[in-house]
Amino acid sequence: MLPFLREHWGNPSSAHDRGRRARAAIDDARDRLAAVLGCAPRELTFTSGGTEADNLAVRGALQRWGGERGRHVVVSAVEHEAVLGTAAALAARGEAEVTVVGCDAAGRVDPERVAAAVRDDTTLVSMMLANNEVGAVQDVADAARLVRLANPRTLVHTDAVQALGRLAVDPRALGVDLLSLSAHKCYGPKGCGVLYARWGTHLTAQMDGGGQERERRSGTENVAAIAGFAVAAELVEGEREDEATRLGALRDCLEAAVLERAAHVRVAARAAQRLPNMSALLVDDASAEALVAALDGAGVEVSGGSACASGAARPSHVLAAMGEDPGRTALLRLSMGRGTLATDVDDAIDHLVEAIDTATASAGKPPKRRALTAAGG
Ligand SMILES: Cc1ncc(COP(=O)(O)O)c(C=O)c1O
């Protein structure tokens, strides 16, 4: 990224040499990202992040096709707010009619239920590839196939923001028309994302102006971030299989130890296929905010539910959809990555057990009786 912040900081729309170098950097990044995703470079539109990519997919599809094909949208109940909130905002303005398809207790959305919700006037179905709060992976390929059978004109979007570097992300194999990604979920810079739109999928641009990104997203491109995103995606894809094995083993070890040593704790979405790098722990009658603060004090950085702008934990709509009581049950989201070592996990286990025991003891629940040996430590 540094050359595009220091020497080659020209505007990619400028015709002079510095501008052309910046343009070449974007072209190169688009080619590299397309190679990672197995798509054509012209199918990628750079955005300011996953939120904007989701907005462009949902609003862009509805505004372009709503009048012709219908205003009905199908979303799953476990979508990120960038999809759910956008659909709700369109519905509030009378621009969409939204059907929300629920999930089972493990956070899985049934592709058959998604397809059954599709009508003649359904313009868009949006179903995420992997959930950001509990890590449940959805069978998007099957849903896309069934949706096409139900209505061949319906566009299928998937928010794959959590999946890059953890699962194979191949829009053609998934059979989707639209797919959103965010750079900062794969060690790239914040404030950069991309929307894949299958060639021939027309959308209404959400930003008017200079007509950059093939008229799809006006505004001078964030050249350094785009260059960084492409390299980050290549690197994370290159190490994906090894890292999935390594982190999956650490995740299993963490969950086994916490379940053995702490009482009143469960693992969310355990019966589902899950992201290998993430564990979501459910603690009944405890406050996620208090647990997050206690763990932070011990140097263990975890999240309660999804991170929102205020930093405060909101009752999780994902837990509610799974049939939990988000007002009563705390969700602790533990994510691991490239820098996570086995010793970090051992350390986290000790602090987690202590924090969970303290939180549940204050609710009048006894901790688990522990053996005097360090077994399981
Ligand atoms: C599943 C999912 N979608 C969308 C987003 C939003 O992406 P961004 O932060 O790049 O706007 C996130 C971010 O956490 C996410 O987890």
Ligand as a Chemical Component Dictionary entry (heavy atoms), coordinates in Angstrom:
data_LIG
# 
_chem_comp.id                   LIG 
_chem_comp.type                 NON-POLYMER 
_chem_comp.pdbx_formal_charge   0 
_chem_comp.three_letter_code    LIG 
# 
loop_
_chem_comp_atom.comp_id 
_chem_comp_atom.atom_id 
_chem_comp_atom.alt_atom_id 
_chem_comp_atom.type_symbol 
_chem_comp_atom.charge 
_chem_comp_atom.model_Cartn_x 
_chem_comp_atom.model_Cartn_y 
_chem_comp_atom.model_Cartn_z 
_chem_comp_atom.pdbx_ordinal 
LIG C1 C1 C 0 -21.268 -10.623 7.783  1  
LIG C2 C2 C 0 -20.879 -9.188  7.698  2  
LIG N1 N1 N 0 -21.411 -8.414  6.751  3  
LIG C3 C3 C 0 -21.086 -7.130  6.610  4  
LIG C4 C4 C 0 -20.191 -6.531  7.466  5  
LIG C5 C5 C 0 -19.864 -5.092  7.290  6  
LIG O1 O1 O 0 -18.585 -4.926  6.707  7  
LIG P1 P1 P 0 -17.787 -3.549  6.855  8  
LIG O2 O2 O 0 -17.354 -3.462  8.283  9  
LIG O3 O3 O 0 -16.637 -3.662  5.902  10 
LIG O4 O4 O 0 -18.711 -2.452  6.463  11 
LIG C6 C6 C 0 -19.614 -7.285  8.497  12 
LIG C7 C7 C 0 -18.690 -6.661  9.445  13 
LIG O5 O5 O 0 -18.507 -7.091  10.547 14 
LIG C8 C8 C 0 -19.964 -8.654  8.611  15 
LIG O6 O6 O 0 -19.457 -9.420  9.574  16 
# 
loop_
_chem_comp_bond.comp_id 
_chem_comp_bond.atom_id_1 
_chem_comp_bond.atom_id_2 
_chem_comp_bond.value_order 
_chem_comp_bond.pdbx_ordinal 
LIG C1 C2 SING 1  
LIG C2 N1 SING 2  
LIG C2 C8 DOUB 3  
LIG N1 C3 DOUB 4  
LIG C3 C4 SING 5  
LIG C4 C5 SING 6  
LIG C4 C6 DOUB 7  
LIG C5 O1 SING 8  
LIG O1 P1 SING 9  
LIG P1 O2 DOUB 10 
LIG P1 O3 SING 11 
LIG P1 O4 SING 12 
LIG C6 C7 SING 13 
LIG C6 C8 SING 14 
LIG C7 O5 DOUB 15 
LIG C8 O6 SING 16 
# 
